[in-house]
Every structure is written in structure tokens, then in C-alpha cells.
């Protein structure tokens, strides 16, 4: 199984949209509120991310609401589960 983490901030509309689309696509994820994990926030900023949400998987990482990336991830997870 692929570990998917969605780093969010409070009152973030793009975070809400990302989580909602992942829920619709059946993508299981773990949410981390960056307002409660300042060490992780600084780590992600150091990697060049300046916008929430930040989505991290075993193979990719992106920031912002990315319809294309979420669809790609859903397809990848579906193909992986079919092969198992």
C-alpha cells in the first residue's frame, strides 16, 4: 500500500478540495495539520513548498490543489490494487 500524507493548514479551501476529491476517488490518506507541526512546516518550506496542501506519497510530492495529480494517483493506486 502506498502511504499518502496530506499536509494542511486551517481554513484552507485548496486543502478541503484536495481531501474531498481524494475521498471521492477512494484514496486513503493521513492528514497532518501544519499549524500543529511547525518542525514539519519548516522542513517542507526548506524543500521549496510555500502553498498548502502539500501531498506526499512514496513516489511524488506536490503542493496546491492539483486535479491532474490526484487523478494520476487514483489511477496508479487502482492499477496497483488490480495487480495484487
C-alpha positions as CSV (number, residue, x, y, z in Angstrom):
1,X,0.0,0.0,0.0
2,X,1.2,3.5,-0.8
3,X,1.4,5.9,2.1
4,X,-0.3,9.2,1.2
5,X,0.0,12.2,3.5
6,X,-1.8,15.5,3.0
7,X,-0.3,18.4,4.9
8,X,-2.9,21.0,5.5
9,X,-3.5,24.3,7.3
10,X,-6.7,25.6,9.0
11,X,-9.3,27.3,6.8
12,X,-7.5,26.3,3.6
13,X,-10.0,25.9,0.7
14,X,-7.5,24.1,-1.5
15,X,-6.8,21.6,1.3
16,X,-10.6,21.0,1.6
17,X,-10.9,20.5,-2.1
18,X,-8.0,18.1,-2.2
19,X,-9.3,16.0,0.6
20,X,-12.8,15.9,-0.8
21,X,-11.6,14.8,-4.2
22,X,-9.3,12.1,-2.7
23,X,-12.3,10.9,-0.7
24,X,-14.4,10.7,-3.9
25,X,-11.6,8.8,-5.6
26,X,-11.2,6.4,-2.7
27,X,-7.7,7.4,-1.9
28,X,-6.8,6.7,1.7
29,X,-4.6,9.3,3.3
30,X,-3.3,10.6,6.5
31,X,-3.8,14.3,7.3
32,X,-1.2,16.4,9.2
33,X,-2.1,19.9,10.3
34,X,1.0,22.0,9.7
35,X,-0.2,24.6,12.3
36,X,0.4,21.9,14.9
37,X,3.6,20.6,13.5
38,X,5.9,23.6,13.0
39,X,9.0,21.4,12.5
40,X,7.4,19.7,9.5
41,X,6.3,23.1,8.2
42,X,9.8,24.3,8.2
43,X,11.1,21.1,6.6
44,X,8.6,21.5,3.7
45,X,9.4,25.2,3.3
46,X,13.1,24.2,3.0
47,X,12.1,21.9,0.2
48,X,10.5,24.8,-1.7
49,X,6.9,24.3,-0.8
50,X,5.1,27.5,0.0
51,X,1.4,26.6,-0.5
52,X,-0.9,24.1,1.2
53,X,-2.0,21.5,0.8
54,X,1.2,19.5,0.2
55,X,0.6,15.9,-0.8
56,X,3.4,13.4,-0.3
57,X,3.4,9.8,-1.5
58,X,6.2,7.2,-1.7
59,X,6.9,8.4,-5.3
60,X,5.8,12.0,-5.7
61,X,5.2,15.3,-3.9
62,X,3.2,18.3,-4.9
63,X,1.6,21.4,-3.4
64,X,-1.7,23.1,-4.1
65,X,-5.0,21.6,-5.4
66,X,-3.9,19.5,-8.4
67,X,-6.8,17.8,-10.1
68,X,-4.4,16.1,-12.6
69,X,-2.1,14.8,-9.9
70,X,-5.0,13.4,-7.8
71,X,-6.4,11.6,-10.9
72,X,-3.0,10.2,-11.7
73,X,-2.5,9.0,-8.1
74,X,-6.0,7.4,-8.1
75,X,-5.2,5.6,-11.4
76,X,-1.9,4.4,-10.1
77,X,-3.4,3.1,-6.8
78,X,-6.2,1.4,-8.8
79,X,-3.8,-0.4,-11.1
80,X,-1.6,-1.4,-8.2
81,X,-4.6,-2.9,-6.4
82,X,-5.7,-4.8,-9.5
83,X,-2.2,-6.3,-9.9
84,X,-2.2,-7.5,-6.3
